[in-house]
Amino acid sequence: MTMRIRMLRLFARENLNFLLTNRIPRRFATLFIGWFSKIEQPLVRDVSIAVWRLFSGLDLSEAKHTRFRSMHDCFIRELKDGARPVDPNPGILTSPCDAIVGACGPVAGTELYQVKGFPYSLSDLLGNSELVETHRNGHFVTLRLTSAMYHRFHAPHDCRVERVIYISGDTWNVNPVALKRIEKLFCKNERAVIATTLAGGHPVTLVPVAAILVASIRLHFLDVLLHLRYRGPNVLACDTSLQKGEEMGWFEHGSTIILFAPEGFSMCEGVSEGETIRMGQPLMRLP
């Protein structure tokens, strides 16, 4: 009886979570929070951050600065020097961000999954036939950033960014509840496809996916902010070299990055679904 009650409570919580985050006007809510979070009025800032800390377990002990102009300023905070040591092994691809590991493993041809029983294709996500063939039978890992996490992301290896493909879309929540209910969710949401080539010639692609309240991505190597009001061009050429661990950009709040590597890469020990990983820690091994 106790187990049944627990299951009913869990089901009720999941239903409530899904209704609250996905049955509201998602675009309006996202645009509103984008505006509200940038208000620099001290009372609004302090109350907003206090409420955020209360419900998310936000820890600012590693932040480089502890005084913020706005809630947005706190969201995109930098960390103290040395807070995220980067594995220097050239045979290791490191995590680009702090995250909880979601679905990960080999790509079956061009098919992968967001959670068990919910497959999607490389073509639907990447929207580029060349990249689809590049990562056919490769490996992938889904990295979910929670709202309290460090929101900046970094180069997983010495690499060159060659282009960014921006794909407009929805802002479904990307939490586990929604992933179990909305098919091809990542393929529906706003996202940027960042194509890179590692120093050794291996292609690696990062796909930051936006979500409700989080549909804005800043990349240091582009002079535009990618967000819901951005209207093109959709393919932006780049030629930027980055060192392993160098900052690439940030999410306005927190969301998901899906990383793709070609055939021959393998997951590092300890990288499995549900585990927490930090930026700079080993993620995949190069061939």
Helices and strands as residue ranges (DSSP letters): H 2-22, H 26-36, H 42-56, H 71-75, E 92-94, E 99-106, E 111-115, E 118-121, H 122-126, H 129-134, E 139-144, E 152-154, E 159-167, H 176-179, H 185-188, E 191-198, E 203-209, E 216-219, E 225-227, E 235-242, E 247-251, E 256-261, E 266-267, E 276-277, E 282-285
